[in-house]
Amino acid sequence: LHGLFLPTRELEHLVLQNESCMVQHLVGRLPLRLKANFKLICEQLVMYTEAASNIRKAVDGDDVASLKEVLALLDSDTGLMQDEVWKRSLIQATADISHLYSCRDSWVRSMEQRFRRLVH
């Protein structure tokens, strides 16, 4: 989405620099369109961070009403953040399900081997 590609060699060089040199180098490498929209990007980042924090507090506290309120507020603003939350939730749930299937398959293979040893 937004960002700056840096080759591995350049990253290794930057790590050795002090912070002010690193920042100056990175700012100098930013694309012009990113520099022009920097304030907007920062405001969006703050909004997303606050929204994510509010969602996390509601989820951690098992506060369904608060979660609905936060999601409704996000939906009334742009709907984009709520879409992102749902998308990431779906991706995480899919990864969790994949892991469970992998564990199940591993367990089944292991149990089949154990049963074969017991039977023979």
C-alpha positions in Angstrom: 0.0 0.0 0.0 2.4 2.7 1.2 6.1 2.1 1.8 9.5 2.0 0.4 11.4 -0.9 -1.0 15.0 -1.2 0.2 17.4 -3.8 -1.0 19.0 -6.0 1.6 22.4 -4.5 1.1 21.0 -1.0 1.7 19.1 -2.2 4.8 22.3 -3.6 6.2 24.1 -0.3 5.7 21.2 1.7 7.3 21.2 -0.5 10.4 24.8 0.7 11.1 23.8 4.4 10.8 22.6 6.6 13.7 18.9 7.4 13.8 19.1 10.9 12.3 21.1 9.7 9.3 18.7 6.8 8.8 15.7 9.1 8.9 17.2 11.6 6.5 18.1 8.8 4.1 14.7 7.2 4.2 12.9 10.5 3.8 15.1 11.3 0.8 14.1 8.0 -0.8 10.3 8.4 -0.3 8.3 8.7 -3.5 7.0 12.2 -4.2 3.3 11.0 -4.0 4.0 9.6 -0.6 5.6 12.8 0.6 2.7 14.9 -0.7 0.1 12.7 1.2 2.2 12.2 4.3 -0.1 14.2 6.6 -3.2 12.4 5.4 -1.4 9.0 5.8 -0.4 9.9 9.4 -4.0 11.0 10.2 -5.3 7.7 8.8 -2.7 5.7 10.7 -3.8 7.5 14.0 -7.4 6.8 13.2 -6.7 3.1 12.5 -4.6 2.7 15.6 -7.2 4.2 17.8 -9.9 2.1 16.2 -7.8 -1.1 16.6 -7.1 -0.2 20.2 -10.9 0.3 20.9 -11.7 -3.0 19.2 -9.0 -4.8 21.1 -10.3 -3.4 24.5 -13.8 -4.4 23.6 -12.8 -7.9 22.6 -10.4 -8.4 25.6 -13.2 -7.3 27.9 -15.8 -9.5 26.3 -17.9 -6.3 25.9 -20.2 -7.1 23.0 -22.1 -3.8 23.3 -18.9 -1.8 23.2 -17.6 -3.8 20.2 -20.9 -3.2 18.3 -20.6 0.5 19.1 -17.0 0.7 17.8 -17.8 -1.2 14.6 -21.0 1.0 14.1 -18.9 4.1 14.5 -16.3 2.9 12.0 -19.0 1.9 9.6 -20.6 5.4 9.8 -17.2 7.0 9.1 -16.1 5.2 6.0 -16.7 1.5 6.4 -13.2 0.9 5.2 -11.8 0.1 8.7 -14.6 -2.3 9.4 -14.0 -4.1 6.1 -10.3 -4.3 7.0 -11.1 -5.8 10.4 -13.5 -8.4 8.9 -10.9 -9.2 6.2 -8.1 -9.7 8.7 -10.4 -11.7 11.0 -11.3 -14.0 8.1 -7.7 -14.4 7.2 -6.7 -15.3 10.8 -9.7 -17.7 11.2 -8.7 -19.4 7.9 -5.1 -19.7 9.1 -6.3 -21.2 12.4 -8.6 -23.7 10.6 -5.7 -24.7 8.4 -3.5 -25.3 11.4 -6.2 -27.4 13.0 -6.6 -29.5 9.9 -2.8 -29.9 9.8 -2.8 -31.0 13.5 -5.7 -33.4 12.9 -4.0 -35.0 9.9 -0.8 -35.4 11.9 -2.7 -36.9 14.8 -4.6 -39.3 12.5 -1.4 -40.5 10.8 0.3 -40.9 14.2 -2.7 -42.9 15.6 -2.9 -45.1 12.5 0.8 -46.0 13.0 0.2 -46.8 16.7 -2.8 -48.9 15.9 -0.9 -50.9 13.3 1.9 -51.6 15.8 -0.7 -52.8 18.4 -2.5 -55.0 15.9 0.6 -56.6 14.4 
